[in-house]
Amino acid sequence: MSDEGASPPARVRVTAPRPGGAASPATGTVDRALPHVGAGAPTSDIAGVYARSLIRSQLRLAIVFAVGFVAATALFVLAIVLVPGLDDSFVFGVPVSWLLLGIGVYPLTITVGGLYVRAASRNEARYRSLTEEE
């Protein structure tokens, strides 16, 4: 039997909540996130204000962390350039300056990423607390 004319099965997105975190709906609109607003009220205006506020705060957070990461990485590289003794020191036949560049930047990256995720989650939790029914 041949399935030449059959279309592939529909794609399904599978998501799971983070351990310890509150599950957020995978789909929905901002209007549905504001159940406390009475019928006939301009929910789109209120929801729009909340959504724009969240977007602005997340963008501001991303810019601050990106600039901070670039500055910290530049200072890291600058320190390696300004300390000439690092090229004269070797560990397992590799200059220490190379090891610092190859291995030392990863903890910085992981730390900045973790702090960003934590702060972004805090922003979203604040947004959710504004949109929940009291």
C-alpha positions as CSV (number, residue, x, y, z in Angstrom):
1,M,0.0,0.0,0.0
2,S,1.2,3.5,-0.8
3,D,0.3,6.7,1.0
4,E,1.4,9.0,-1.8
5,G,-1.6,11.3,-1.6
6,A,-2.0,11.4,2.1
7,S,-1.0,14.5,4.0
8,P,1.3,14.3,7.0
9,P,-0.3,14.4,10.4
10,A,-0.9,17.7,12.0
11,R,1.9,19.1,14.1
12,V,1.4,19.3,17.9
13,R,3.2,21.5,20.3
14,V,3.9,19.8,23.6
15,T,4.8,22.0,26.5
16,A,5.4,21.4,30.2
17,P,5.4,23.9,33.1
18,R,8.7,24.6,34.8
19,P,9.2,22.8,38.1
20,G,8.0,25.0,40.9
21,G,6.6,27.6,38.5
22,A,3.0,28.5,37.8
23,A,1.7,27.1,34.6
24,S,0.7,29.7,32.1
25,P,-1.9,29.1,29.4
26,A,-0.3,28.1,26.0
27,T,-3.0,30.0,24.1
28,G,-5.4,32.8,24.7
29,T,-5.8,36.4,24.4
30,V,-5.0,39.2,26.8
31,D,-8.8,40.0,27.0
32,R,-9.5,36.6,28.5
33,A,-6.7,37.3,31.1
34,L,-8.9,40.1,32.5
35,P,-11.9,38.3,34.0
36,H,-12.6,41.1,36.6
37,V,-13.5,43.7,34.0
38,G,-17.3,43.9,33.7
39,A,-19.2,43.2,30.5
40,G,-19.3,46.1,28.1
41,A,-16.1,47.7,29.6
42,P,-13.4,48.5,27.1
43,T,-11.2,45.5,27.9
44,S,-9.0,46.0,24.9
45,D,-7.8,49.3,26.2
46,I,-7.0,48.0,29.6
47,A,-5.5,44.8,28.3
48,G,-3.5,46.8,25.7
49,V,-2.1,49.0,28.4
50,Y,-1.1,46.0,30.5
51,A,0.4,44.2,27.5
52,R,2.4,47.2,26.3
53,S,3.7,47.7,29.9
54,L,4.8,44.1,30.0
55,I,6.5,44.4,26.6
56,R,8.3,47.6,27.5
57,S,9.5,46.2,30.8
58,Q,10.8,43.0,29.1
59,L,12.5,45.0,26.4
60,R,14.1,47.3,28.9
61,L,15.3,44.3,30.9
62,A,16.7,42.6,27.8
63,I,18.6,45.8,26.8
64,V,20.0,46.3,30.3
65,F,21.2,42.7,30.5
66,A,22.6,42.7,26.9
67,V,24.6,45.9,27.6
68,G,25.8,44.6,30.9
69,F,26.9,41.3,29.3
70,V,28.8,43.1,26.5
71,A,30.5,45.4,29.0
72,A,31.5,42.6,31.3
73,T,32.9,40.5,28.4
74,A,34.8,43.6,27.1
75,L,36.3,44.2,30.6
76,F,37.2,40.5,30.8
77,V,39.0,40.7,27.4
78,L,40.6,44.0,28.3
79,A,42.0,42.6,31.5
80,I,43.5,39.7,29.6
81,V,45.1,42.2,27.2
82,L,46.4,44.5,29.9
83,V,48.0,41.7,32.0
84,P,50.9,40.5,29.8
85,G,52.0,37.9,32.4
86,L,49.1,35.7,31.5
87,D,50.7,34.7,28.2
88,D,53.8,33.6,30.0
89,S,52.0,31.3,32.3
90,F,51.0,27.9,31.1
91,V,48.6,25.2,32.4
92,F,48.9,21.8,30.6
93,G,50.8,23.6,27.8
94,V,48.1,26.2,27.1
95,P,48.6,29.9,28.0
96,V,46.4,31.0,30.9
97,S,45.0,33.9,28.8
98,W,43.6,31.3,26.3
99,L,42.1,29.3,29.1
100,L,40.4,32.4,30.6
101,L,38.9,33.3,27.2
102,G,37.9,29.7,26.4
103,I,36.6,28.6,29.8
104,G,36.2,31.8,31.9
105,V,33.5,33.4,29.8
106,Y,31.0,30.5,30.2
107,P,30.3,31.1,33.9
108,L,29.7,34.8,33.0
109,T,27.2,33.8,30.3
110,I,25.4,31.3,32.5
111,T,25.1,33.8,35.4
112,V,23.8,36.6,33.2
113,G,21.3,34.2,31.5
114,G,20.1,32.9,34.8
115,L,19.7,36.3,36.3
116,Y,17.8,37.4,33.1
117,V,15.4,34.5,33.3
118,R,14.7,35.2,37.0
119,A,14.0,38.9,36.4
120,A,11.9,38.2,33.3
121,S,9.8,35.6,35.3
122,R,9.4,38.2,38.0
123,N,8.1,40.7,35.5
124,E,5.6,38.2,34.1
125,A,4.5,37.2,37.6
126,R,3.7,40.9,38.3
127,Y,1.8,41.1,35.1
128,R,-0.2,38.0,36.0
129,S,-1.0,39.4,39.4
130,L,-2.4,42.6,37.8
131,T,-4.6,40.6,35.4
132,E,-6.0,38.0,38.0
133,E,-9.3,38.5,39.6
134,E,-9.0,39.8,43.2
